[in-house]
C-alpha cells in the first residue's frame, strides 16, 4: 500500500487554511445565491455600485427612494404590483446579504494575500495562481451584474444562460482554490509512484459528469423546470414526457424547454448513480492509502445525499430550504470528486 503524502510545514498550512476559509465562504455564497433566486430577491437591487453599494438605505427617505427605483422595473410592474415597502425590504435584505458576502470574500482573500506577500511567506510559484484567483473573483462580480441586468429589461426573469454562466464561474473559482489548497496541505511525497492511469481517467470522467450535472441544474433553476413534472421516477406518468423536442431550433430544447431540461438533469443523475458506485468499488480493489479510501466513501455518501435531496426537492415542489440544501449537496459532491482526483495523483500503485 502506498503511504499518505506528508503534511505541509506550518506556514504552508496557514496559507492552505486561509484558502480553505475562502472556499467555505464561496460555498456559502453559492447557497445564498440559490436562496436569493428562490425567494425572487435577486432583482430587488437595480443598481450596481461596488464601492458605495455596501451601504444600505439608512433612513425612511432612502428606503422610499430605493423602492421607487425598483418600481420602475418589470419585476414590480408584472409580478409584485402593490407590494408594500416592508415586503420590499424582505427581499432587498436577501440580495444585499448576497452582495455583501461577495465583497467580504474579496477582502478575506486580499488582506491575507498582502500579509503573506509582505512577509515573504508565499512560494514564487503560488503568487500567479493567487492573482488569477483574485482576478476571477472580480470577473465573477461583473458576471453577476450582467446576469441581473438581463432581468431588468422586458421580462422579470434573469437569462438561464447568464445564470448558469454565473454558477459555472463560482464552481470554477471554488474548485481552483480548493485544488491549490489541497496541493499545499498534501504535497507529493518523493517516493510516491505514478498513478494508476485507468483509475485517474475514471476520476476525471466522474468529475466532468458532476460538473455537467451542476450546469444542468443551473438551467433547471433558470427555466424554473423544478416546478414542473413533480413526480418520480416517471415524469407525470411518462418515461419521456411529450414535447421534449418541441422547440425550434432543436438545440434550444436542451437549454430552454422545461421538459427537456428536467429530463436531462434526471438522466445525468442516473448516470452518476451508475458510475460513482462502480468507481468506488474499483478504488476499494486498488492498493491505495486509508485516506484515499475515506475520500471514496465520502464521494459515495455525497452522491446518496444529493440524490435524496434532489428527489425530495422535486416531490415537494421546490421548498426554499430543501432546494438550497440540494445546491449545497452539488458542491459537496464536486468537492469529494475533486479531492479524489487529487488523491489519485500519486496514491495508487501502477498496474
Secondary structure, 3 states (H helix, E strand, C coil): CCCCCCECCHHHHHHHHHHHHHHHHHHHHHHHHHHHHHCCCCCCCCCCCCCHHHCCCCCHHHHHHHHHHHCCCHHHHHCCCCCCHHHHHHHHHHHHHHHHHHHHHHHHHHHHHHHHHHCCCCCHHHHHHHHHHHHHHHHHHHHHHHHHHCCCCCCCCCCHHHHHHHHHHHHHHHHHHHHHHHHHHECCCCCCCCCCHHHHHHHHHHHHHHHHHHHHHHHHHHHCHHHCCCCCCCECCECCCCCCCCCCCHHHHHHHCHHHHHHHHHHHHHHHHHHHHHHHHHHHHCCCCHHHHHHHHHHHHHHHHHHHHHHHHHHCCCCHHHHHHHHHHHHHHHHHHHHHHHHCCCCCCCC
